[in-house]
Amino acid sequence: MAVLEVTGSNFNQEVLQSDVPVLVDFYATWCGPCKMLRPTLEQIAADRQDVKVIAVNIEDEDELADQYEVSAIPCVVLFKNGAEADRSVGLVPRDALEAML
């Protein structure tokens, strides 16, 4: 499965109503650490069928960023059963993201 770009219009369906845990990457196109984290997220999406990996561009979706109090990026938020279960801020290795799951 690939990393899916999500907007405010489909966030509820793709994240909050998901049957599986969802890693949501809040990022910006100009953010160097975000670009460095993206291959790791793509690899997790490709390797794991038990989790969904979502990307939200905070420049386009500032209301979602505000709603989830994203103050620094990259910010990866884990959602389980429609609620935030964990959060990681900054560039982290894959094992740190896997530990969240």
Biopython code that builds the backbone (N, CA, C, O; Angstrom):
import numpy as np
from Bio.PDB.StructureBuilder import StructureBuilder

atoms = [
    (1, "MET", "N", (0.850, -1.178, 0.000)),
    (1, "MET", "CA", (0.000, 0.000, 0.000)),
    (1, "MET", "C", (0.899, 1.246, 0.000)),
    (1, "MET", "O", (1.945, 1.268, 0.648)),
    (2, "ALA", "N", (0.487, 2.246, -0.712)),
    (2, "ALA", "CA", (1.266, 3.482, -0.809)),
    (2, "ALA", "C", (0.815, 4.491, 0.249)),
    (2, "ALA", "O", (-0.236, 4.332, 0.869)),
    (3, "VAL", "N", (1.620, 5.520, 0.442)),
    (3, "VAL", "CA", (1.233, 6.631, 1.308)),
    (3, "VAL", "C", (0.134, 7.399, 0.585)),
    (3, "VAL", "O", (0.293, 7.781, -0.574)),
    (4, "LEU", "N", (-0.970, 7.620, 1.267)),
    (4, "LEU", "CA", (-2.142, 8.271, 0.683)),
    (4, "LEU", "C", (-2.212, 9.724, 1.125)),
    (4, "LEU", "O", (-2.197, 10.012, 2.321)),
    (5, "GLU", "N", (-2.289, 10.637, 0.171)),
    (5, "GLU", "CA", (-2.469, 12.062, 0.483)),
    (5, "GLU", "C", (-3.934, 12.282, 0.868)),
    (5, "GLU", "O", (-4.846, 11.849, 0.162)),
    (6, "VAL", "N", (-4.143, 12.958, 1.993)),
    (6, "VAL", "CA", (-5.485, 13.169, 2.512)),
    (6, "VAL", "C", (-5.727, 14.653, 2.737)),
    (6, "VAL", "O", (-4.812, 15.407, 3.069)),
    (7, "THR", "N", (-6.975, 15.055, 2.548)),
    (7, "THR", "CA", (-7.382, 16.437, 2.787)),
    (7, "THR", "C", (-8.455, 16.454, 3.862)),
    (7, "THR", "O", (-8.869, 15.407, 4.360)),
    (8, "GLY", "N", (-8.894, 17.639, 4.210)),
    (8, "GLY", "CA", (-9.953, 17.774, 5.200)),
    (8, "GLY", "C", (-11.237, 17.086, 4.774)),
    (8, "GLY", "O", (-12.015, 16.642, 5.619)),
    (9, "SER", "N", (-11.465, 16.994, 3.470)),
    (9, "SER", "CA", (-12.712, 16.404, 2.983)),
    (9, "SER", "C", (-12.777, 14.891, 3.165)),
    (9, "SER", "O", (-13.872, 14.335, 3.258)),
    (10, "ASN", "N", (-11.630, 14.211, 3.217)),
    (10, "ASN", "CA", (-11.677, 12.755, 3.400)),
    (10, "ASN", "C", (-10.913, 12.268, 4.635)),
    (10, "ASN", "O", (-10.701, 11.066, 4.795)),
    (11, "PHE", "N", (-10.503, 13.183, 5.500)),
    (11, "PHE", "CA", (-9.756, 12.817, 6.703)),
    (11, "PHE", "C", (-10.584, 11.906, 7.614)),
    (11, "PHE", "O", (-10.080, 10.890, 8.092)),
    (12, "ASN", "N", (-11.832, 12.256, 7.852)),
    (12, "ASN", "CA", (-12.674, 11.433, 8.730)),
    (12, "ASN", "C", (-12.792, 10.011, 8.216)),
    (12, "ASN", "O", (-12.642, 9.054, 8.976)),
    (13, "GLN", "N", (-13.060, 9.873, 6.930)),
    (13, "GLN", "CA", (-13.229, 8.549, 6.340)),
    (13, "GLN", "C", (-11.932, 7.745, 6.374)),
    (13, "GLN", "O", (-11.938, 6.580, 6.770)),
    (14, "GLU", "N", (-10.833, 8.348, 5.966)),
    (14, "GLU", "CA", (-9.563, 7.627, 5.840)),
    (14, "GLU", "C", (-8.848, 7.393, 7.168)),
    (14, "GLU", "O", (-8.116, 6.414, 7.318)),
    (15, "VAL", "N", (-9.061, 8.290, 8.133)),
    (15, "VAL", "CA", (-8.317, 8.205, 9.396)),
    (15, "VAL", "C", (-9.220, 7.826, 10.560)),
    (15, "VAL", "O", (-9.029, 6.781, 11.181)),
    (16, "LEU", "N", (-10.189, 8.658, 10.854)),
    (16, "LEU", "CA", (-10.999, 8.456, 12.062)),
    (16, "LEU", "C", (-11.906, 7.237, 11.982)),
    (16, "LEU", "O", (-12.224, 6.636, 13.009)),
    (17, "GLN", "N", (-12.326, 6.865, 10.786)),
    (17, "GLN", "CA", (-13.213, 5.712, 10.620)),
    (17, "GLN", "C", (-12.471, 4.458, 10.160)),
    (17, "GLN", "O", (-13.103, 3.463, 9.804)),
    (18, "SER", "N", (-11.156, 4.494, 10.164)),
    (18, "SER", "CA", (-10.363, 3.363, 9.690)),
    (18, "SER", "C", (-10.469, 2.169, 10.630)),
    (18, "SER", "O", (-10.530, 2.322, 11.850)),
    (19, "ASP", "N", (-10.489, 0.968, 10.034)),
    (19, "ASP", "CA", (-10.526, -0.274, 10.809)),
    (19, "ASP", "C", (-9.143, -0.670, 11.318)),
    (19, "ASP", "O", (-9.024, -1.510, 12.209)),
    (20, "VAL", "N", (-8.103, -0.070, 10.756)),
    (20, "VAL", "CA", (-6.727, -0.388, 11.143)),
    (20, "VAL", "C", (-6.055, 0.870, 11.691)),
    (20, "VAL", "O", (-6.528, 1.977, 11.434)),
    (21, "PRO", "N", (-4.968, 0.720, 12.439)),
    (21, "PRO", "CA", (-4.229, 1.904, 12.907)),
    (21, "PRO", "C", (-3.748, 2.734, 11.715)),
    (21, "PRO", "O", (-3.458, 2.202, 10.643)),
    (22, "VAL", "N", (-3.671, 4.055, 11.928)),
    (22, "VAL", "CA", (-3.285, 4.969, 10.866)),
    (22, "VAL", "C", (-2.148, 5.867, 11.357)),
    (22, "VAL", "O", (-2.266, 6.531, 12.386)),
    (23, "LEU", "N", (-1.047, 5.875, 10.603)),
    (23, "LEU", "CA", (0.039, 6.824, 10.841)),
    (23, "LEU", "C", (-0.218, 8.025, 9.938)),
    (23, "LEU", "O", (-0.276, 7.881, 8.717)),
    (24, "VAL", "N", (-0.372, 9.202, 10.527)),
    (24, "VAL", "CA", (-0.621, 10.415, 9.765)),
    (24, "VAL", "C", (0.620, 11.289, 9.831)),
    (24, "VAL", "O", (1.037, 11.723, 10.905)),
    (25, "ASP", "N", (1.200, 11.540, 8.671)),
    (25, "ASP", "CA", (2.387, 12.377, 8.554)),
    (25, "ASP", "C", (1.955, 13.798, 8.205)),
    (25, "ASP", "O", (1.524, 14.061, 7.082)),
    (26, "PHE", "N", (2.070, 14.710, 9.164)),
    (26, "PHE", "CA", (1.817, 16.124, 8.897)),
    (26, "PHE", "C", (3.143, 16.704, 8.417)),
    (26, "PHE", "O", (4.134, 16.672, 9.147)),
    (27, "TYR", "N", (3.168, 17.234, 7.189)),
    (27, "TYR", "CA", (4.409, 17.667, 6.566)),
    (27, "TYR", "C", (4.186, 18.930, 5.734)),
    (27, "TYR", "O", (3.057, 19.387, 5.559)),
    (28, "ALA", "N", (5.289, 19.480, 5.225)),
    (28, "ALA", "CA", (5.246, 20.576, 4.253)),
    (28, "ALA", "C", (6.276, 20.273, 3.169)),
    (28, "ALA", "O", (7.299, 19.642, 3.436)),
    (29, "THR", "N", (6.007, 20.720, 1.962)),
    (29, "THR", "CA", (6.887, 20.426, 0.831)),
    (29, "THR", "C", (8.263, 21.072, 0.981)),
    (29, "THR", "O", (9.236, 20.562, 0.427)),
    (30, "TRP", "N", (8.370, 22.174, 1.712)),
    (30, "TRP", "CA", (9.639, 22.891, 1.890)),
    (30, "TRP", "C", (10.475, 22.334, 3.038)),
    (30, "TRP", "O", (11.605, 22.778, 3.241)),
    (31, "CYS", "N", (9.954, 21.388, 3.780)),
    (31, "CYS", "CA", (10.592, 20.872, 4.997)),
    (31, "CYS", "C", (11.592, 19.761, 4.668)),
    (31, "CYS", "O", (11.202, 18.681, 4.224)),
    (32, "GLY", "N", (12.885, 20.033, 4.888)),
    (32, "GLY", "CA", (13.930, 19.047, 4.624)),
    (32, "GLY", "C", (13.773, 17.754, 5.407)),
    (32, "GLY", "O", (13.815, 16.679, 4.808)),
    (33, "PRO", "N", (13.592, 17.817, 6.741)),
    (33, "PRO", "CA", (13.407, 16.585, 7.504)),
    (33, "PRO", "C", (12.161, 15.798, 7.052)),
    (33, "PRO", "O", (12.146, 14.569, 7.117)),
    (34, "CYS", "N", (11.132, 16.505, 6.602)),
    (34, "CYS", "CA", (9.925, 15.826, 6.102)),
    (34, "CYS", "C", (10.272, 15.002, 4.867)),
    (34, "CYS", "O", (9.823, 13.864, 4.724)),
    (35, "LYS", "N", (11.070, 15.582, 3.978)),
    (35, "LYS", "CA", (11.495, 14.874, 2.767)),
    (35, "LYS", "C", (12.347, 13.662, 3.120)),
    (35, "LYS", "O", (12.273, 12.631, 2.452)),
    (36, "MET", "N", (13.151, 13.784, 4.164)),
    (36, "MET", "CA", (14.005, 12.677, 4.581)),
    (36, "MET", "C", (13.195, 11.560, 5.235)),
    (36, "MET", "O", (13.574, 10.392, 5.149)),
    (37, "LEU", "N", (12.084, 11.906, 5.886)),
    (37, "LEU", "CA", (11.239, 10.916, 6.551)),
    (37, "LEU", "C", (10.346, 10.164, 5.567)),
    (37, "LEU", "O", (9.972, 9.019, 5.823)),
    (38, "ARG", "N", (10.004, 10.788, 4.459)),
    (38, "ARG", "CA", (9.039, 10.210, 3.519)),
    (38, "ARG", "C", (9.409, 8.805, 3.031)),
    (38, "ARG", "O", (8.527, 7.947, 3.000)),
    (39, "PRO", "N", (10.668, 8.517, 2.646)),
    (39, "PRO", "CA", (10.982, 7.141, 2.220)),
    (39, "PRO", "C", (10.734, 6.100, 3.312)),
    (39, "PRO", "O", (10.332, 4.973, 3.019)),
    (40, "THR", "N", (10.969, 6.471, 4.551)),
    (40, "THR", "CA", (10.708, 5.557, 5.670)),
    (40, "THR", "C", (9.222, 5.251, 5.758)),
    (40, "THR", "O", (8.826, 4.100, 5.938)),
    (41, "LEU", "N", (8.404, 6.286, 5.631)),
    (41, "LEU", "CA", (6.954, 6.083, 5.681)),
    (41, "LEU", "C", (6.473, 5.259, 4.488)),
    (41, "LEU", "O", (5.589, 4.415, 4.632)),
    (42, "GLU", "N", (7.047, 5.498, 3.327)),
    (42, "GLU", "CA", (6.688, 4.718, 2.141)),
    (42, "GLU", "C", (7.059, 3.251, 2.325)),
    (42, "GLU", "O", (6.326, 2.365, 1.884)),
    (43, "GLN", "N", (8.181, 2.991, 2.969)),
    (43, "GLN", "CA", (8.597, 1.611, 3.214)),
    (43, "GLN", "C", (7.659, 0.929, 4.206)),
    (43, "GLN", "O", (7.300, -0.233, 4.018)),
    (44, "ILE", "N", (7.265, 1.632, 5.249)),
    (44, "ILE", "CA", (6.305, 1.061, 6.204)),
    (44, "ILE", "C", (4.993, 0.760, 5.488)),
    (44, "ILE", "O", (4.403, -0.300, 5.694)),
    (45, "ALA", "N", (4.535, 1.681, 4.652)),
    (45, "ALA", "CA", (3.287, 1.469, 3.905)),
    (45, "ALA", "C", (3.387, 0.255, 2.990)),
    (45, "ALA", "O", (2.418, -0.488, 2.833)),
    (46, "ALA", "N", (4.551, 0.053, 2.388)),
    (46, "ALA", "CA", (4.739, -1.076, 1.481)),
    (46, "ALA", "C", (4.866, -2.403, 2.222)),
    (46, "ALA", "O", (4.401, -3.437, 1.742)),
    (47, "ASP", "N", (5.493, -2.370, 3.386)),
    (47, "ASP", "CA", (5.792, -3.603, 4.118)),
    (47, "ASP", "C", (4.661, -4.096, 5.010)),
    (47, "ASP", "O", (4.568, -5.291, 5.289)),
    (48, "ARG", "N", (3.815, -3.200, 5.453)),
    (48, "ARG", "CA", (2.803, -3.569, 6.455)),
    (48, "ARG", "C", (1.399, -3.404, 5.910)),
    (48, "ARG", "O", (1.018, -2.334, 5.433)),
    (49, "GLN", "N", (0.639, -4.482, 5.990)),
    (49, "GLN", "CA", (-0.757, -4.440, 5.558)),
    (49, "GLN", "C", (-1.700, -4.147, 6.730)),
    (49, "GLN", "O", (-2.897, -3.937, 6.533)),
    (50, "ASP", "N", (-1.151, -4.134, 7.947)),
    (50, "ASP", "CA", (-1.972, -3.947, 9.143)),
    (50, "ASP", "C", (-2.036, -2.493, 9.591)),
    (50, "ASP", "O", (-2.564, -2.195, 10.663)),
    (51, "VAL", "N", (-1.505, -1.594, 8.785)),
    (51, "VAL", "CA", (-1.517, -0.170, 9.128)),
    (51, "VAL", "C", (-1.672, 0.640, 7.847)),
    (51, "VAL", "O", (-1.219, 0.230, 6.779)),
    (52, "LYS", "N", (-2.315, 1.789, 7.970)),
    (52, "LYS", "CA", (-2.478, 2.710, 6.851)),
    (52, "LYS", "C", (-1.562, 3.900, 7.100)),
    (52, "LYS", "O", (-1.468, 4.383, 8.229)),
    (53, "VAL", "N", (-0.885, 4.377, 6.055)),
    (53, "VAL", "CA", (-0.004, 5.535, 6.181)),
    (53, "VAL", "C", (-0.581, 6.664, 5.339)),
    (53, "VAL", "O", (-0.797, 6.521, 4.135)),
    (54, "ILE", "N", (-0.823, 7.780, 5.997)),
    (54, "ILE", "CA", (-1.495, 8.942, 5.404)),
    (54, "ILE", "C", (-0.557, 10.145, 5.482)),
    (54, "ILE", "O", (0.217, 10.272, 6.431)),
    (55, "ALA", "N", (-0.627, 11.018, 4.492)),
    (55, "ALA", "CA", (0.140, 12.261, 4.516)),
    (55, "ALA", "C", (-0.814, 13.447, 4.418)),
    (55, "ALA", "O", (-1.752, 13.436, 3.621)),
    (56, "VAL", "N", (-0.567, 14.469, 5.234)),
    (56, "VAL", "CA", (-1.365, 15.693, 5.227)),
    (56, "VAL", "C", (-0.416, 16.873, 5.066)),
    (56, "VAL", "O", (0.433, 17.115, 5.925)),
    (57, "ASN", "N", (-0.559, 17.599, 3.974)),
    (57, "ASN", "CA", (0.249, 18.786, 3.712)),
    (57, "ASN", "C", (-0.326, 19.934, 4.543)),
    (57, "ASN", "O", (-1.438, 20.395, 4.287)),
    (58, "ILE", "N", (0.438, 20.393, 5.537)),
    (58, "ILE", "CA", (-0.092, 21.414, 6.450)),
    (58, "ILE", "C", (-0.281, 22.768, 5.783)),
    (58, "ILE", "O", (-1.041, 23.599, 6.280)),
    (59, "GLU", "N", (0.397, 22.999, 4.671)),
    (59, "GLU", "CA", (0.197, 24.266, 3.963)),
    (59, "GLU", "C", (-1.181, 24.315, 3.319)),
    (59, "GLU", "O", (-1.814, 25.370, 3.267)),
    (60, "ASP", "N", (-1.640, 23.169, 2.831)),
    (60, "ASP", "CA", (-2.956, 23.088, 2.201)),
    (60, "ASP", "C", (-4.061, 22.803, 3.209)),
    (60, "ASP", "O", (-5.216, 23.171, 2.996)),
    (61, "GLU", "N", (-3.702, 22.151, 4.297)),
    (61, "GLU", "CA", (-4.692, 21.710, 5.283)),
    (61, "GLU", "C", (-4.370, 22.276, 6.660)),
    (61, "GLU", "O", (-4.211, 21.533, 7.629)),
    (62, "ASP", "N", (-4.276, 23.604, 6.733)),
    (62, "ASP", "CA", (-3.910, 24.245, 8.000)),
    (62, "ASP", "C", (-4.956, 24.039, 9.089)),
    (62, "ASP", "O", (-4.616, 24.048, 10.272)),
    (63, "GLU", "N", (-6.221, 23.852, 8.716)),
    (63, "GLU", "CA", (-7.252, 23.605, 9.727)),
    (63, "GLU", "C", (-7.020, 22.264, 10.424)),
    (63, "GLU", "O", (-7.198, 22.161, 11.638)),
    (64, "LEU", "N", (-6.624, 21.238, 9.668)),
    (64, "LEU", "CA", (-6.307, 19.948, 10.292)),
    (64, "LEU", "C", (-5.085, 20.077, 11.194)),
    (64, "LEU", "O", (-5.060, 19.526, 12.295)),
    (65, "ALA", "N", (-4.076, 20.803, 10.730)),
    (65, "ALA", "CA", (-2.877, 21.006, 11.544)),
    (65, "ALA", "C", (-3.228, 21.718, 12.849)),
    (65, "ALA", "O", (-2.720, 21.359, 13.911)),
    (66, "ASP", "N", (-4.087, 22.718, 12.768)),
    (66, "ASP", "CA", (-4.521, 23.429, 13.976)),
    (66, "ASP", "C", (-5.333, 22.514, 14.885)),
    (66, "ASP", "O", (-5.134, 22.496, 16.100)),
    (67, "GLN", "N", (-6.245, 21.759, 14.291)),
    (67, "GLN", "CA", (-7.119, 20.873, 15.071)),
    (67, "GLN", "C", (-6.305, 19.857, 15.877)),
    (67, "GLN", "O", (-6.654, 19.538, 17.014)),
    (68, "TYR", "N", (-5.223, 19.353, 15.284)),
    (68, "TYR", "CA", (-4.406, 18.348, 15.961)),
    (68, "TYR", "C", (-3.145, 18.940, 16.580)),
    (68, "TYR", "O", (-2.211, 18.217, 16.924)),
    (69, "GLU", "N", (-3.131, 20.261, 16.716)),
    (69, "GLU", "CA", (-2.081, 20.996, 17.426)),
    (69, "GLU", "C", (-0.680, 20.637, 16.937)),
    (69, "GLU", "O", (0.225, 20.364, 17.726)),
    (70, "VAL", "N", (-0.530, 20.645, 15.615)),
    (70, "VAL", "CA", (0.776, 20.398, 15.013)),
    (70, "VAL", "C", (1.545, 21.710, 15.018)),
    (70, "VAL", "O", (1.201, 22.646, 14.297)),
    (71, "SER", "N", (2.592, 21.769, 15.838)),
    (71, "SER", "CA", (3.357, 23.004, 15.965)),
    (71, "SER", "C", (4.764, 22.876, 15.402)),
    (71, "SER", "O", (5.460, 23.879, 15.242)),
    (72, "ALA", "N", (5.192, 21.654, 15.098)),
    (72, "ALA", "CA", (6.500, 21.406, 14.497)),
    (72, "ALA", "C", (6.366, 20.216, 13.557)),
    (72, "ALA", "O", (5.574, 19.305, 13.799)),
    (73, "ILE", "N", (7.149, 20.236, 12.484)),
    (73, "ILE", "CA", (7.090, 19.140, 11.525)),
    (73, "ILE", "C", (8.488, 18.612, 11.248)),
    (73, "ILE", "O", (9.461, 19.342, 11.438)),
    (74, "PRO", "N", (8.618, 17.367, 10.804)),
    (74, "PRO", "CA", (7.529, 16.432, 10.589)),
    (74, "PRO", "C", (6.907, 15.995, 11.913)),
    (74, "PRO", "O", (7.583, 15.869, 12.935)),
    (75, "CYS", "N", (5.613, 15.772, 11.857)),
    (75, "CYS", "CA", (4.850, 15.309, 13.014)),
    (75, "CYS", "C", (4.038, 14.101, 12.562)),
    (75, "CYS", "O", (3.165, 14.220, 11.703)),
    (76, "VAL", "N", (4.327, 12.947, 13.137)),
    (76, "VAL", "CA", (3.604, 11.728, 12.800)),
    (76, "VAL", "C", (2.710, 11.376, 13.979)),
    (76, "VAL", "O", (3.176, 11.186, 15.103)),
    (77, "VAL", "N", (1.413, 11.293, 13.694)),
    (77, "VAL", "CA", (0.428, 10.995, 14.728)),
    (77, "VAL", "C", (-0.183, 9.633, 14.432)),
    (77, "VAL", "O", (-0.621, 9.370, 13.312)),
    (78, "LEU", "N", (-0.211, 8.775, 15.435)),
    (78, "LEU", "CA", (-0.836, 7.469, 15.309)),
    (78, "LEU", "C", (-2.274, 7.557, 15.802)),
    (78, "LEU", "O", (-2.530, 7.990, 16.926)),
    (79, "PHE", "N", (-3.206, 7.146, 14.956)),
    (79, "PHE", "CA", (-4.613, 7.080, 15.331)),
    (79, "PHE", "C", (-5.028, 5.624, 15.421)),
    (79, "PHE", "O", (-4.736, 4.825, 14.532)),
    (80, "LYS", "N", (-5.715, 5.288, 16.506)),
    (80, "LYS", "CA", (-6.307, 3.958, 16.683)),
    (80, "LYS", "C", (-7.752, 4.159, 17.112)),
    (80, "LYS", "O", (-8.039, 4.916, 18.039)),
    (81, "ASN", "N", (-8.641, 3.481, 16.438)),
    (81, "ASN", "CA", (-10.069, 3.574, 16.758)),
    (81, "ASN", "C", (-10.559, 5.019, 16.768)),
    (81, "ASN", "O", (-11.374, 5.399, 17.608)),
    (82, "GLY", "N", (-10.058, 5.820, 15.831)),
    (82, "GLY", "CA", (-10.533, 7.185, 15.676)),
    (82, "GLY", "C", (-9.970, 8.198, 16.649)),
    (82, "GLY", "O", (-10.412, 9.346, 16.666)),
    (83, "ALA", "N", (-8.997, 7.796, 17.466)),
    (83, "ALA", "CA", (-8.433, 8.725, 18.455)),
    (83, "ALA", "C", (-6.910, 8.694, 18.388)),
    (83, "ALA", "O", (-6.311, 7.687, 18.012)),
    (84, "GLU", "N", (-6.296, 9.815, 18.760)),
    (84, "GLU", "CA", (-4.837, 9.866, 18.803)),
    (84, "GLU", "C", (-4.329, 8.926, 19.883)),
    (84, "GLU", "O", (-4.777, 8.971, 21.028)),
    (85, "ALA", "N", (-3.376, 8.063, 19.496)),
    (85, "ALA", "CA", (-2.810, 7.101, 20.436)),
    (85, "ALA", "C", (-1.350, 7.406, 20.759)),
    (85, "ALA", "O", (-0.861, 7.045, 21.829)),
    (86, "ASP", "N", (-0.646, 8.076, 19.829)),
    (86, "ASP", "CA", (0.761, 8.385, 20.042)),
    (86, "ASP", "C", (1.170, 9.466, 19.053)),
    (86, "ASP", "O", (0.449, 9.753, 18.098)),
    (87, "ARG", "N", (2.338, 10.064, 19.291)),
    (87, "ARG", "CA", (2.818, 11.151, 18.443)),
    (87, "ARG", "C", (4.340, 11.173, 18.462)),
    (87, "ARG", "O", (4.968, 10.921, 19.490)),
    (88, "SER", "N", (4.916, 11.478, 17.310)),
    (88, "SER", "CA", (6.360, 11.627, 17.177)),
    (88, "SER", "C", (6.631, 12.908, 16.407)),
    (88, "SER", "O", (6.036, 13.142, 15.355)),
    (89, "VAL", "N", (7.529, 13.737, 16.926)),
    (89, "VAL", "CA", (7.858, 15.003, 16.267)),
    (89, "VAL", "C", (9.334, 14.984, 15.901)),
    (89, "VAL", "O", (10.186, 14.628, 16.715)),
    (90, "GLY", "N", (9.622, 15.371, 14.665)),
    (90, "GLY", "CA", (10.997, 15.418, 14.182)),
    (90, "GLY", "C", (11.333, 14.189, 13.368)),
    (90, "GLY", "O", (10.528, 13.268, 13.231)),
    (91, "LEU", "N", (12.525, 14.194, 12.838)),
    (91, "LEU", "CA", (13.021, 13.089, 12.031)),
    (91, "LEU", "C", (13.436, 11.955, 12.956)),
    (91, "LEU", "O", (14.330, 12.116, 13.786)),
    (92, "VAL", "N", (12.787, 10.816, 12.809)),
    (92, "VAL", "CA", (13.070, 9.654, 13.653)),
    (92, "VAL", "C", (13.323, 8.438, 12.766)),
    (92, "VAL", "O", (12.868, 8.399, 11.623)),
    (93, "PRO", "N", (14.052, 7.439, 13.288)),
    (93, "PRO", "CA", (14.286, 6.238, 12.497)),
    (93, "PRO", "C", (13.036, 5.355, 12.437)),
    (93, "PRO", "O", (12.096, 5.518, 13.216)),
    (94, "ARG", "N", (13.058, 4.430, 11.502)),
    (94, "ARG", "CA", (11.911, 3.539, 11.298)),
    (94, "ARG", "C", (11.529, 2.802, 12.570)),
    (94, "ARG", "O", (10.344, 2.680, 12.880)),
    (95, "ASP", "N", (12.521, 2.304, 13.316)),
    (95, "ASP", "CA", (12.185, 1.523, 14.513)),
    (95, "ASP", "C", (11.399, 2.337, 15.527)),
    (95, "ASP", "O", (10.592, 1.775, 16.269)),
    (96, "ALA", "N", (11.614, 3.639, 15.578)),
    (96, "ALA", "CA", (10.837, 4.492, 16.489)),
    (96, "ALA", "C", (9.378, 4.567, 16.038)),
    (96, "ALA", "O", (8.471, 4.552, 16.871)),
    (97, "LEU", "N", (9.149, 4.646, 14.734)),
    (97, "LEU", "CA", (7.779, 4.649, 14.232)),
    (97, "LEU", "C", (7.134, 3.286, 14.414)),
    (97, "LEU", "O", (5.959, 3.200, 14.771)),
    (98, "GLU", "N", (7.880, 2.230, 14.176)),
    (98, "GLU", "CA", (7.358, 0.876, 14.363)),
    (98, "GLU", "C", (6.992, 0.643, 15.835)),
    (98, "GLU", "O", (6.013, -0.045, 16.125)),
    (99, "ALA", "N", (7.764, 1.207, 16.754)),
    (99, "ALA", "CA", (7.486, 1.037, 18.175)),
    (99, "ALA", "C", (6.144, 1.687, 18.547)),
    (99, "ALA", "O", (5.470, 1.234, 19.472)),
    (100, "MET", "N", (5.760, 2.744, 17.826)),
    (100, "MET", "CA", (4.468, 3.387, 18.084)),
    (100, "MET", "C", (3.313, 2.441, 17.762)),
    (100, "MET", "O", (2.260, 2.485, 18.398)),
    (101, "LEU", "N", (3.527, 1.592, 16.770)),
    (101, "LEU", "CA", (2.461, 0.700, 16.313)),
    (101, "LEU", "C", (2.250, -0.447, 17.265)),
    (101, "LEU", "O", (1.388, -1.293, 17.031)),
]
sb = StructureBuilder()
sb.init_structure("model")
sb.init_model(0)
sb.init_chain("A")
sb.init_seg("    ")
for serial, (resi, resn, name, xyz) in enumerate(atoms, 1):
    if name == "N":
        sb.init_residue(resn, " ", resi, " ")
    sb.init_atom(name, np.array(xyz, "f"), 0.0, 1.0, " ", f" {name:<3s}", serial, name[0])
structure = sb.get_structure()
